[in-house]
Amino acid sequence: ITSTQGPQQIFDRAVGDFRAGRLAESAAGFDRFAELLPDYAPQLWQRGIALYYVGRYQDCREQFESHRTVNPNDVENAVWHFLGVARDSTPELARAALLPVGPDRRAPMKEIYALFRGDLAPEEVMAAAGDQSSALFYAHLYVGLYFEALGREEAAFEHIAAAADDRYAAA
């Protein structure tokens, strides 16, 4: 990141770095963007995910707590917060700290939230997705991340690999 880059270039570079697997560079870029535009920082859900993947779990948690102030209905925000807390402490503490959400109409977000709350089983989330492509993508992704948070690596890999399938590229 050079001093001649404007905020949009820094943001775009951070997104590109993340997509290319340059996670440390991505997190640093999002950090720089947040420093330059602190009033916009709560919007940066992408930063929270990058922070998660570089192991900055407390910063991840704080980013998603901040993001909730601008997007209070988003189940994904609560889930990524859960993941950061679970990695920083335990899944049990993450469940106790689960952020509340409003109505998220996307299928199967209501069921995904119930899974992380401890009220549904992963199979019920998958069933709720039906055969809708975007719903199946989200179900596989978040069931996989749920298993990851619980330390069930084989099940996590199976679902995350399914979410990465080319048939969900547009989801």
Backbone as CSV, one residue per row, in Angstrom:
resi,resn,N_x,N_y,N_z,CA_x,CA_y,CA_z,C_x,C_y,C_z
1,ILE,0.854,-1.178,0.000,0.000,0.000,0.000,0.893,1.231,0.000
2,THR,0.674,2.069,-0.962,1.481,3.285,-1.055,0.673,4.480,-0.602
3,SER,1.362,5.539,-0.256,0.686,6.752,0.215,-0.063,7.453,-0.906
4,THR,0.186,7.089,-2.162,-0.491,7.742,-3.275,-1.829,7.085,-3.603
5,GLN,-2.108,5.961,-2.980,-3.371,5.292,-3.243,-4.495,5.959,-2.463
6,GLY,-5.628,6.150,-3.128,-6.803,6.674,-2.453,-7.571,5.546,-1.784
7,PRO,-8.582,5.900,-0.997,-9.347,4.884,-0.277,-9.962,3.811,-1.182
8,GLN,-10.512,4.198,-2.323,-11.138,3.192,-3.198,-10.105,2.200,-3.725
9,GLN,-8.927,2.688,-4.082,-7.877,1.787,-4.560,-7.419,0.853,-3.435
10,ILE,-7.328,1.377,-2.222,-6.928,0.544,-1.087,-7.974,-0.538,-0.832
11,PHE,-9.247,-0.144,-0.866,-10.332,-1.106,-0.679,-10.297,-2.185,-1.763
12,ASP,-10.207,-1.752,-3.015,-10.193,-2.706,-4.130,-9.004,-3.657,-4.026
13,ARG,-7.868,-3.136,-3.645,-6.677,-3.972,-3.484,-6.873,-4.985,-2.354
14,ALA,-7.480,-4.556,-1.242,-7.730,-5.464,-0.116,-8.667,-6.596,-0.535
15,VAL,-9.691,-6.259,-1.305,-10.609,-7.287,-1.806,-9.862,-8.232,-2.742
16,GLY,-9.081,-7.681,-3.659,-8.297,-8.511,-4.585,-7.298,-9.388,-3.862
17,ASP,-6.634,-8.835,-2.850,-5.697,-9.637,-2.059,-6.417,-10.798,-1.382
18,PHE,-7.604,-10.551,-0.837,-8.356,-11.624,-0.185,-8.690,-12.717,-1.192
19,ARG,-9.218,-12.318,-2.333,-9.599,-13.306,-3.358,-8.403,-14.111,-3.840
20,ALA,-7.223,-13.508,-3.822,-6.006,-14.187,-4.274,-5.333,-14.981,-3.146
21,GLY,-5.943,-14.969,-1.968,-5.374,-15.728,-0.855,-4.257,-15.008,-0.110
22,ARG,-4.069,-13.740,-0.400,-3.067,-12.938,0.320,-3.751,-12.303,1.531
23,LEU,-3.998,-13.127,2.528,-4.854,-12.725,3.636,-4.231,-11.652,4.520
24,ALA,-2.950,-11.761,4.811,-2.301,-10.742,5.644,-2.329,-9.392,4.942
25,GLU,-2.070,-9.390,3.639,-2.103,-8.149,2.877,-3.521,-7.584,2.835
26,SER,-4.504,-8.465,2.696,-5.898,-8.034,2.682,-6.275,-7.376,4.003
27,ALA,-5.962,-8.020,5.112,-6.281,-7.450,6.426,-5.586,-6.100,6.608
28,ALA,-4.329,-6.008,6.196,-3.598,-4.744,6.318,-4.253,-3.656,5.467
29,GLY,-4.708,-4.017,4.288,-5.382,-3.048,3.424,-6.686,-2.558,4.030
30,PHE,-7.475,-3.479,4.556,-8.725,-3.067,5.202,-8.450,-2.220,6.444
31,ASP,-7.403,-2.571,7.192,-7.019,-1.747,8.346,-6.697,-0.323,7.905
32,ARG,-5.929,-0.207,6.835,-5.539,1.108,6.316,-6.770,1.897,5.864
33,PHE,-7.681,1.217,5.172,-8.915,1.860,4.726,-9.702,2.380,5.935
34,ALA,-9.818,1.552,6.985,-10.549,1.950,8.196,-9.883,3.132,8.892
35,GLU,-8.558,3.191,8.838,-7.844,4.330,9.417,-8.129,5.609,8.631
36,LEU,-8.172,5.493,7.302,-8.403,6.660,6.457,-9.837,7.168,6.545
37,LEU,-10.780,6.251,6.674,-12.204,6.607,6.703,-12.875,5.959,7.921
38,PRO,-12.554,6.423,9.122,-13.079,5.778,10.326,-14.607,5.783,10.413
39,ASP,-15.267,6.769,9.839,-16.726,6.786,9.872,-17.327,5.671,9.015
40,TYR,-16.566,5.198,8.037,-17.025,4.117,7.165,-16.648,2.739,7.725
41,ALA,-15.748,2.689,8.687,-15.230,1.415,9.200,-16.312,0.421,9.610
42,PRO,-17.421,0.827,10.219,-18.436,-0.171,10.574,-19.020,-0.925,9.372
43,GLN,-18.955,-0.338,8.202,-19.470,-0.988,6.989,-18.605,-2.169,6.525
44,LEU,-17.386,-2.261,7.019,-16.388,-3.180,6.456,-16.516,-4.617,6.955
45,TRP,-17.614,-5.265,6.597,-17.755,-6.681,6.953,-16.627,-7.510,6.341
46,GLN,-16.147,-7.094,5.173,-15.048,-7.815,4.524,-13.807,-7.820,5.412
47,ARG,-13.579,-6.721,6.092,-12.446,-6.627,7.017,-12.583,-7.676,8.112
48,GLY,-13.777,-7.837,8.641,-13.995,-8.820,9.697,-13.646,-10.227,9.259
49,ILE,-14.004,-10.579,8.045,-13.689,-11.922,7.538,-12.181,-12.067,7.341
50,ALA,-11.537,-11.049,6.799,-10.075,-11.099,6.638,-9.396,-11.238,7.993
51,LEU,-9.868,-10.497,8.984,-9.285,-10.581,10.332,-9.452,-11.987,10.906
52,TYR,-10.592,-12.600,10.657,-10.816,-13.975,11.114,-9.754,-14.902,10.532
53,TYR,-9.546,-14.803,9.239,-8.628,-15.722,8.569,-7.154,-15.470,8.865
54,VAL,-6.812,-14.309,9.404,-5.419,-14.085,9.825,-5.254,-14.306,11.331
55,GLY,-6.299,-14.782,11.978,-6.202,-15.130,13.386,-6.328,-13.968,14.357
56,ARG,-6.824,-12.844,13.891,-7.045,-11.684,14.775,-8.493,-11.722,15.261
57,TYR,-8.769,-12.724,16.101,-10.142,-13.035,16.475,-10.815,-11.945,17.296
58,GLN,-10.098,-11.297,18.197,-10.693,-10.204,18.971,-11.045,-9.035,18.052
59,ASP,-10.152,-8.715,17.119,-10.443,-7.651,16.154,-11.624,-8.039,15.265
60,CYS,-11.695,-9.305,14.893,-12.821,-9.825,14.102,-14.121,-9.595,14.855
61,ARG,-14.127,-10.006,16.110,-15.321,-9.839,16.954,-15.731,-8.361,17.001
62,GLU,-14.776,-7.482,17.249,-15.078,-6.058,17.349,-15.602,-5.497,16.023
63,GLN,-15.046,-5.972,14.902,-15.525,-5.495,13.604,-16.990,-5.850,13.402
64,PHE,-17.361,-7.073,13.766,-18.750,-7.469,13.560,-19.693,-6.844,14.581
65,GLU,-19.214,-6.534,15.767,-20.028,-5.770,16.722,-20.286,-4.380,16.159
66,SER,-19.277,-3.795,15.548,-19.413,-2.484,14.921,-20.335,-2.562,13.699
67,HIS,-20.170,-3.613,12.906,-20.986,-3.751,11.695,-22.470,-3.874,12.035
68,ARG,-22.761,-4.475,13.179,-24.167,-4.617,13.588,-24.852,-3.260,13.704
69,THR,-24.097,-2.198,13.988,-24.692,-0.869,14.125,-25.212,-0.335,12.794
70,VAL,-24.693,-0.848,11.680,-25.135,-0.397,10.358,-25.931,-1.459,9.608
71,ASN,-25.938,-2.690,10.126,-26.634,-3.790,9.455,-27.177,-4.756,10.511
72,PRO,-28.188,-4.338,11.271,-28.630,-5.128,12.416,-29.425,-6.395,12.083
73,ASN,-29.859,-6.556,10.852,-30.674,-7.719,10.495,-29.882,-8.877,9.919
74,ASP,-28.610,-8.695,9.653,-27.814,-9.656,8.897,-27.363,-10.847,9.736
75,VAL,-27.876,-12.021,9.408,-27.484,-13.262,10.086,-26.004,-13.536,9.879
76,GLU,-25.486,-13.263,8.683,-24.072,-13.530,8.427,-23.174,-12.763,9.388
77,ASN,-23.544,-11.543,9.729,-22.781,-10.754,10.678,-22.702,-11.471,12.023
78,ALA,-23.845,-11.953,12.512,-23.877,-12.667,13.792,-23.049,-13.940,13.734
79,VAL,-23.090,-14.633,12.598,-22.342,-15.879,12.453,-20.836,-15.620,12.468
80,TRP,-20.360,-14.628,11.725,-18.928,-14.344,11.714,-18.466,-13.862,13.082
81,HIS,-19.303,-13.129,13.779,-18.990,-12.738,15.159,-18.843,-13.997,16.019
82,PHE,-19.791,-14.917,15.896,-19.730,-16.190,16.617,-18.406,-16.889,16.337
83,LEU,-18.026,-16.949,15.070,-16.799,-17.654,14.685,-15.572,-17.015,15.331
84,GLY,-15.509,-15.685,15.332,-14.388,-15.002,15.971,-14.338,-15.265,17.462
85,VAL,-15.499,-15.222,18.120,-15.550,-15.481,19.560,-15.176,-16.941,19.846
86,ALA,-15.698,-17.870,19.045,-15.408,-19.290,19.255,-13.917,-19.580,19.141
87,ARG,-13.256,-18.952,18.184,-11.808,-19.159,18.007,-11.007,-18.491,19.116
88,ASP,-11.517,-17.372,19.621,-10.829,-16.634,20.673,-11.068,-17.260,22.045
89,SER,-12.184,-17.980,22.186,-12.496,-18.606,23.472,-13.052,-20.003,23.235
90,THR,-14.376,-20.172,23.299,-14.997,-21.484,23.081,-16.314,-21.311,22.329
91,PRO,-16.786,-22.364,21.669,-18.101,-22.281,21.030,-19.219,-21.994,22.035
92,GLU,-19.085,-22.470,23.250,-20.106,-22.216,24.261,-20.190,-20.727,24.601
93,LEU,-19.031,-20.092,24.765,-19.024,-18.652,25.021,-19.512,-17.875,23.794
94,ALA,-19.190,-18.375,22.618,-19.667,-17.727,21.389,-21.190,-17.790,21.303
95,ARG,-21.759,-18.922,21.683,-23.215,-19.058,21.660,-23.849,-18.073,22.646
96,ALA,-23.241,-17.939,23.814,-23.761,-17.003,24.822,-23.645,-15.557,24.349
97,ALA,-22.669,-15.272,23.498,-22.441,-13.909,22.999,-23.063,-13.666,21.626
98,LEU,-23.855,-14.617,21.127,-24.423,-14.497,19.781,-25.192,-13.186,19.646
99,LEU,-24.823,-12.432,18.638,-25.477,-11.142,18.406,-26.924,-11.350,17.973
100,PRO,-27.827,-10.521,18.472,-29.213,-10.603,17.996,-29.300,-10.083,16.562
101,VAL,-30.295,-10.561,15.849,-30.523,-10.109,14.472,-32.003,-9.802,14.286
102,GLY,-32.277,-9.051,13.253,-33.650,-8.779,12.861,-34.040,-9.757,11.761
103,PRO,-35.082,-9.429,11.032,-35.525,-10.343,9.965,-34.551,-10.347,8.781
104,ASP,-34.045,-11.512,8.459,-33.190,-11.717,7.283,-33.958,-12.684,6.398
105,ARG,-34.534,-12.169,5.329,-35.464,-12.944,4.507,-34.802,-13.990,3.612
106,ARG,-33.498,-13.952,3.501,-32.821,-14.893,2.612,-32.901,-16.320,3.172
107,ALA,-33.183,-17.254,2.278,-33.217,-18.669,2.671,-31.797,-19.207,2.683
108,PRO,-31.424,-19.994,3.649,-32.080,-20.393,4.898,-31.499,-19.656,6.109
109,MET,-31.426,-18.340,6.045,-30.745,-17.579,7.102,-31.380,-17.768,8.476
110,LYS,-32.683,-17.836,8.540,-33.349,-18.039,9.827,-32.886,-19.353,10.457
111,GLU,-32.770,-20.383,9.644,-32.332,-21.695,10.138,-30.843,-21.690,10.490
112,ILE,-30.044,-20.967,9.728,-28.611,-20.861,10.045,-28.441,-20.196,11.406
113,TYR,-29.199,-19.138,11.643,-29.124,-18.464,12.939,-29.530,-19.434,14.058
114,ALA,-30.589,-20.194,13.836,-31.042,-21.165,14.844,-29.977,-22.232,15.097
115,LEU,-29.235,-22.616,14.066,-28.134,-23.577,14.227,-27.081,-23.012,15.169
116,PHE,-26.642,-21.808,14.921,-25.605,-21.206,15.751,-26.119,-20.885,17.159
117,ARG,-27.413,-20.680,17.286,-28.029,-20.455,18.596,-28.139,-21.760,19.374
118,GLY,-28.063,-22.897,18.649,-28.159,-24.204,19.298,-29.541,-24.817,19.239
119,ASP,-30.408,-24.253,18.402,-31.796,-24.713,18.343,-32.104,-25.655,17.186
120,LEU,-31.201,-25.774,16.217,-31.415,-26.658,15.064,-30.154,-27.471,14.822
121,ALA,-30.336,-28.597,14.144,-29.218,-29.443,13.735,-28.787,-29.060,12.322
122,PRO,-27.532,-29.345,11.960,-27.072,-29.043,10.601,-27.957,-29.650,9.512
123,GLU,-28.462,-30.841,9.734,-29.320,-31.502,8.739,-30.589,-30.690,8.490
124,GLU,-31.084,-30.024,9.523,-32.290,-29.215,9.374,-32.011,-27.960,8.549
125,VAL,-30.817,-27.422,8.674,-30.435,-26.277,7.847,-30.363,-26.711,6.387
126,MET,-29.734,-27.853,6.151,-29.622,-28.338,4.770,-31.006,-28.600,4.178
127,ALA,-31.898,-29.186,4.957,-33.255,-29.464,4.473,-33.993,-28.162,4.167
128,ALA,-33.797,-27.152,4.990,-34.470,-25.862,4.782,-33.999,-25.184,3.498
129,ALA,-32.791,-25.499,3.054,-32.263,-24.891,1.823,-32.986,-25.388,0.591
130,GLY,-33.590,-26.567,0.685,-34.302,-27.117,-0.465,-33.372,-27.317,-1.644
131,ASP,-33.847,-26.930,-2.825,-33.021,-27.108,-4.023,-32.642,-25.770,-4.663
132,GLN,-32.833,-24.692,-3.939,-32.481,-23.357,-4.438,-30.964,-23.176,-4.349
133,SER,-30.341,-22.824,-5.440,-28.885,-22.744,-5.530,-28.271,-21.833,-4.472
134,SER,-28.760,-20.598,-4.357,-28.152,-19.683,-3.392,-28.377,-20.169,-1.968
135,ALA,-29.526,-20.747,-1.673,-29.803,-21.269,-0.339,-28.880,-22.439,-0.020
136,LEU,-28.634,-23.295,-0.990,-27.714,-24.425,-0.776,-26.290,-23.945,-0.544
137,PHE,-25.877,-22.916,-1.286,-24.554,-22.350,-1.072,-24.407,-21.877,0.375
138,TYR,-25.350,-21.043,0.826,-25.276,-20.518,2.189,-25.348,-21.643,3.219
139,ALA,-26.212,-22.620,2.989,-26.343,-23.731,3.930,-25.019,-24.483,4.045
140,HIS,-24.427,-24.841,2.916,-23.143,-25.558,2.954,-22.051,-24.714,3.613
141,LEU,-21.958,-23.451,3.230,-20.916,-22.596,3.773,-21.027,-22.491,5.292
142,TYR,-22.214,-22.142,5.769,-22.341,-21.880,7.200,-22.431,-23.153,8.042
143,VAL,-22.937,-24.219,7.495,-22.848,-25.495,8.214,-21.381,-25.904,8.308
144,GLY,-20.629,-25.707,7.233,-19.192,-26.006,7.265,-18.453,-25.166,8.283
145,LEU,-18.736,-23.877,8.323,-18.081,-23.009,9.294,-18.510,-23.351,10.725
146,TYR,-19.746,-23.782,10.896,-20.226,-24.226,12.204,-19.419,-25.439,12.674
147,PHE,-19.259,-26.409,11.776,-18.455,-27.582,12.117,-17.010,-27.188,12.416
148,GLU,-16.474,-26.235,11.654,-15.113,-25.756,11.903,-14.998,-25.183,13.317
149,ALA,-15.982,-24.383,13.711,-15.964,-23.780,15.045,-16.012,-24.842,16.144
150,LEU,-16.649,-25.966,15.850,-16.749,-27.056,16.822,-15.546,-27.999,16.770
151,GLY,-14.630,-27.742,15.845,-13.452,-28.590,15.724,-13.692,-29.869,14.948
152,ARG,-14.768,-29.937,14.216,-15.096,-31.124,13.408,-14.608,-30.889,11.979
153,GLU,-13.288,-31.019,11.815,-12.620,-30.613,10.577,-13.093,-31.376,9.338
154,GLU,-13.320,-32.675,9.443,-13.723,-33.455,8.272,-15.098,-33.008,7.768
155,ALA,-16.041,-32.844,8.668,-17.374,-32.383,8.283,-17.300,-30.952,7.760
156,ALA,-16.464,-30.134,8.392,-16.292,-28.753,7.930,-15.792,-28.738,6.494
157,PHE,-14.756,-29.509,6.216,-14.186,-29.541,4.871,-15.224,-29.988,3.848
158,GLU,-15.993,-31.006,4.185,-16.996,-31.532,3.254,-17.982,-30.436,2.838
159,HIS,-18.479,-29.682,3.793,-19.473,-28.651,3.473,-18.851,-27.422,2.816
160,ILE,-17.686,-27.012,3.280,-17.047,-25.839,2.670,-16.623,-26.151,1.238
161,ALA,-16.142,-27.358,0.997,-15.802,-27.764,-0.377,-17.057,-27.771,-1.252
162,ALA,-18.176,-28.227,-0.704,-19.428,-28.215,-1.471,-19.837,-26.780,-1.805
163,ALA,-19.677,-25.858,-0.849,-20.032,-24.454,-1.104,-19.152,-23.849,-2.178
164,ALA,-17.921,-24.335,-2.293,-16.971,-23.798,-3.286,-17.193,-24.394,-4.675
165,ASP,-18.127,-25.299,-4.835,-18.399,-25.923,-6.122,-18.787,-24.866,-7.151
166,ASP,-18.345,-25.047,-8.372,-18.613,-24.081,-9.448,-20.090,-23.800,-9.672
167,ARG,-20.964,-24.761,-9.344,-22.405,-24.536,-9.584,-22.955,-23.396,-8.731
168,TYR,-22.219,-23.012,-7.674,-22.666,-21.921,-6.812,-21.926,-20.619,-7.112
169,ALA,-21.192,-20.559,-8.184,-20.369,-19.383,-8.491,-21.203,-18.101,-8.562
170,ALA,-22.424,-18.188,-9.013,-23.273,-16.998,-9.132,-24.025,-16.693,-7.837
171,ALA,-23.981,-17.611,-6.877,-24.735,-17.423,-5.621,-24.063,-16.427,-4.793
